[in-house]
Amino acid sequence: MNWFECFALFLVALLATVVLVPLAKWLAVKTDAIDYPSARRVNKRPVPRMGGVAMLGGLLAALAAVQLGVHFLGWKSPFVPHPSHEVNYLGVGAGVLFMFAVGVVDDIKGLRPKVKLAGQIVASCITASSGLLLSSVHNPFGAGFIDFGWFAYPLTVFYLVAFANVINLIDGLDGLAAGITAISSLTIFVFSVLTNRPDAAFMSLALAGVCVGFLQYNFYPASIFMGDSGSLLLGFSLGVVSLFAVARSALFVSLLVPLLAAGVPIIDTAVAIIRRLRAHEPIDQADRGHIHHRLMQAGFSQRATVLIMWGWTAALSACAVLITELHGAWRIVVFLVVAALTAFGIVKLRLLQPVLLHHYNPRSRGKRGAQQQGAQPEDPAEDDGEAS
């Protein structure tokens, strides 16, 4: 892919998403997929969700543009499976569509957490069965590769489900999830270009274009939310793109690229799980201890909070690329910078404060701990969603 083709694909994905947002709004109103104001949301007016419809349309438009470019303009197809790593791209697409469908049903009807998780696992299994697997990594302690064998299948399923959920959980403020996914996708695009991964380069660029296009309507004050149809689509697609970028890499450190690029939502999710387990609350129990809640409690506006988290993501992403390009002591220096930056954020925002305080009263079944975290009861069919 040359730079003209890259720009054209990015632009097609962006414009198609912008054009399709009104359709997504109309569908949301028709199906009553609306986020109404509630005690645990900060939006003060009803806002339609199901923005994932426009996002999927943007991805499909970019795919159509590639096919047209290949057949009529002499472009090289980015979908050329590696000889040592055969992938059924139709199977990958089927997995993405299934995950999107799970999100749509949840936006309209509301799924119980266990049912939604089961749907995510099915989508991930479809993708893993297509041949896109985290099957081996370069041995960091010696020559050769560490082959995961049959364990590659459950490992890949876990990886994809985790990516889908970290974006779903970070989707708490206008433009937050879309912006973080855009930055992460562009990071993977840079890595894909440096390591000659055309399929990953195309998909990451299309994903970034979709996110930027959606931000025209989703940045504060948002007129539409992406809903689970959008957040699950983005998170799952980001996981798929990252697998295309690193699954055939000879570098062990290449695995750090997607993990650091999505570092902010990964940190937020990990801390949330620790926090809820320590309070003896269900993992899917919503609370107000997320990073964006902490920033707003510190006095930052919604817009400032989103920009701070975008900046944090960009800093981690830059470190990720540097780690893969540098060697020796410099790589260790960058890694230490990443660790220091992450530790600073966790301490400064007091993300683990509820855990360290040990405020849990067994007789109250964790309610005191939940109150310390600012937790609020929620319908188990709901999750942390955007707010305006």
Salt bridges, closest charged atoms under 4 A:
ASP35 OD2 - ARG41 NH1 3.45
ASP35 OD1 - ARG49 NH1 2.59
ASP106 OD2 - LYS116 NZ 3.39
ASP107 OD1 - ARG49 NE 3.79
ASP199 OD2 - ARG248 NH2 3.62
ASP228 OD2 - LYS116 NZ 2.76
ASP268 OD2 - HIS290 ND1 2.78
ASP287 OD1 - ARG275 NH2 2.89
ASP287 OD2 - ARG276 NE 3.12
GLU378 OE1 - ARG40 NE 3.57
GLU382 OE1 - ARG40 NE 3.82
ASP383 OD2 - LYS116 NZ 3.03
ASP384 OD2 - HIS290 NE2 2.81
